[in-house]
Amino acid sequence: MKYFSRRQVIEILSIDEAFFVQLEQEEIIQTDADDESREAPYSEIMLERARVADNLVHELDVNLPGVAVIVQMRENLADLRHQLEAALTELRRHRK
């Protein structure tokens, strides 16, 4: 998995630092590092969460608590999809 610094996330997504801080405060994104005294790494998953949050806030006018719910539901749906695909693969294997 690829990791990004705070500055890289802000630059890649063209967001301002205040918005980034709000995303952290709402726990929409969080660092994967234990040491918060340095520029902490953010995973590709957090980069994607920030991208989705930016789109929801600036294009659809969703508030941050709403963004948090949508991001969580989106990830839950992706997890369920993966579980369903695995179950179908297992079912096909047993049918042969």
C-alpha positions in Angstrom: 0.0 0.0 0.0 1.2 3.5 -0.8 1.4 6.2 1.8 1.3 10.0 1.6 2.3 12.9 3.8 -0.2 15.5 4.9 1.3 17.9 2.4 1.1 15.4 -0.4 -2.6 14.7 0.3 -3.4 18.4 0.3 -1.5 19.0 -2.9 -2.8 15.9 -4.8 -6.4 16.8 -3.9 -6.0 20.6 -4.2 -7.7 21.1 -0.8 -6.8 23.6 1.8 -5.2 22.7 5.1 -8.2 23.9 7.2 -10.5 21.4 5.3 -7.9 18.7 5.9 -8.0 19.5 9.7 -11.8 19.4 9.7 -11.7 15.9 8.1 -9.3 14.7 10.8 -11.5 16.3 13.6 -14.6 14.5 12.2 -12.5 11.3 12.0 -13.2 10.9 8.3 -9.4 10.6 7.8 -6.7 9.6 10.2 -3.1 8.8 10.2 -1.8 5.3 10.2 1.3 6.4 12.2 1.7 6.0 15.9 4.1 9.0 16.2 2.0 12.2 15.7 5.0 14.5 16.3 6.2 14.0 12.7 4.7 14.3 9.3 2.5 11.2 9.6 1.7 8.9 6.7 -1.8 8.6 5.3 -2.7 5.5 3.4 -4.3 5.3 -0.1 -7.6 4.6 1.7 -7.4 7.9 3.6 -6.5 9.7 0.4 -9.6 8.2 -1.2 -11.7 9.1 1.8 -10.5 12.7 1.6 -11.2 12.8 -2.2 -14.8 11.5 -1.7 -15.3 14.0 1.2 -14.1 16.9 -0.9 -16.5 15.9 -3.7 -19.4 15.5 -1.3 -18.8 18.8 0.5 -18.0 21.0 -2.5 -20.2 19.4 -5.3 -23.2 18.1 -3.3 -23.1 20.5 -0.3 -23.1 17.6 2.2 -22.1 18.6 5.7 -19.1 16.8 7.4 -21.2 14.5 9.7 -23.1 13.4 6.6 -19.8 12.8 4.8 -18.7 10.6 7.7 -21.8 8.5 7.4 -21.6 8.2 3.6 -17.9 7.3 3.7 -18.5 4.6 6.3 -21.5 3.2 4.3 -19.5 3.2 1.1 -16.7 1.2 2.7 -19.3 -1.2 4.3 -20.8 -1.7 0.9 -17.4 -2.5 -0.7 -16.7 -5.0 2.1 -20.0 -6.7 1.6 -19.4 -6.8 -2.2 -16.0 -8.5 -1.5 -17.6 -11.0 0.8 -20.4 -11.8 -1.7 -17.8 -12.3 -4.5 -15.8 -14.7 -2.2 -19.0 -16.6 -1.3 -19.9 -16.9 -5.0 -16.4 -18.1 -5.9 -16.6 -20.7 -3.1 -20.1 -21.8 -4.3 -18.9 -22.2 -7.9 -15.9 -24.3 -6.7 -18.2 -26.7 -4.8 -20.6 -27.1 -7.7 -17.9 -28.5 -10.0 
